[in-house]
Amino acid sequence: MSTVKAKQSGVFYRRPAPEADPYVREGGHVDPGQTIAVIEAVKTYNPVKSETGGTVTRFLLDDGAQVSPGQEVAEVTD
């Protein structure tokens, strides 16, 4: 298992817009480099990308949570 970590501080969102579907759901497959969430900082939305491929087993943050650089945001299994 590996974890996806935030590269910056801001507000964590699992979907591109409030009415949109999440980038990926728990139990969903991701490819290396795939966007799984965004972090909003100063009105700019920066992608959070999985470095490995596999299944997202769980997200460690809720939508709208504050996140810090290096904080784990999701777990991915091979």
C-alpha positions as CSV (number, residue, x, y, z in Angstrom):
1,M,0.0,0.0,0.0
2,S,1.1,3.5,-0.7
3,T,-0.3,6.9,0.2
4,V,-0.9,10.0,-1.8
5,K,0.4,13.1,0.0
6,A,-0.5,16.8,-0.4
7,K,2.3,18.9,-2.0
8,Q,0.9,22.2,-0.6
9,S,-1.4,23.6,2.0
10,G,-5.0,24.6,1.2
11,V,-8.5,23.2,1.1
12,F,-8.9,19.6,-0.1
13,Y,-11.7,18.7,-2.6
14,R,-12.4,15.3,-4.1
15,R,-14.5,16.7,-7.0
16,P,-13.9,19.5,-9.6
17,A,-17.2,21.3,-8.6
18,P,-19.8,20.9,-5.8
19,E,-22.3,19.2,-8.2
20,A,-19.8,17.1,-10.1
21,D,-18.9,13.4,-9.4
22,P,-15.6,12.8,-7.5
23,Y,-12.5,12.4,-9.5
24,V,-12.3,8.8,-8.2
25,R,-14.4,7.0,-5.6
26,E,-13.1,4.7,-2.8
27,G,-12.7,1.3,-4.4
28,G,-12.0,2.9,-7.8
29,H,-9.0,2.3,-10.0
30,V,-6.3,5.0,-10.6
31,D,-3.4,5.1,-13.0
32,P,0.0,6.7,-12.2
33,G,-0.3,10.5,-12.7
34,Q,-4.2,10.5,-12.5
35,T,-5.8,13.4,-10.6
36,I,-7.7,12.1,-7.6
37,A,-8.5,15.5,-5.9
38,V,-7.6,19.2,-5.9
39,I,-6.3,21.6,-3.3
40,E,-7.5,25.2,-3.5
41,A,-5.1,27.8,-2.4
42,V,-5.6,31.5,-3.1
43,K,-8.4,30.8,-5.6
44,T,-6.2,28.5,-7.6
45,Y,-7.0,24.8,-7.8
46,N,-4.0,22.5,-7.9
47,P,-4.3,18.8,-8.8
48,V,-3.5,16.0,-6.4
49,K,-2.1,13.1,-8.4
50,S,-1.5,9.5,-7.6
51,E,2.1,8.5,-8.1
52,T,1.2,4.8,-8.4
53,G,-1.5,2.8,-10.1
54,G,-4.0,0.7,-8.2
55,T,-7.2,0.9,-6.2
56,V,-8.0,3.8,-3.9
57,T,-8.9,2.0,-0.7
58,R,-9.9,5.1,1.3
59,F,-9.6,8.9,1.5
60,L,-8.1,10.2,4.7
61,L,-9.8,13.6,4.4
62,D,-13.3,14.9,3.8
63,D,-14.2,17.5,1.2
64,G,-13.5,21.0,2.5
65,A,-10.8,19.9,5.0
66,Q,-7.7,21.9,5.5
67,V,-4.5,20.1,4.4
68,S,-0.8,20.7,5.0
69,P,2.2,19.9,2.8
70,G,3.2,16.2,3.2
71,Q,-0.2,15.2,4.8
72,E,-1.5,11.9,3.6
73,V,-4.8,12.3,1.7
74,A,-5.5,8.8,0.3
75,E,-4.4,5.2,0.4
76,V,-3.7,3.2,-2.8
77,T,-3.1,-0.5,-3.1
78,D,-1.5,-2.3,-6.0
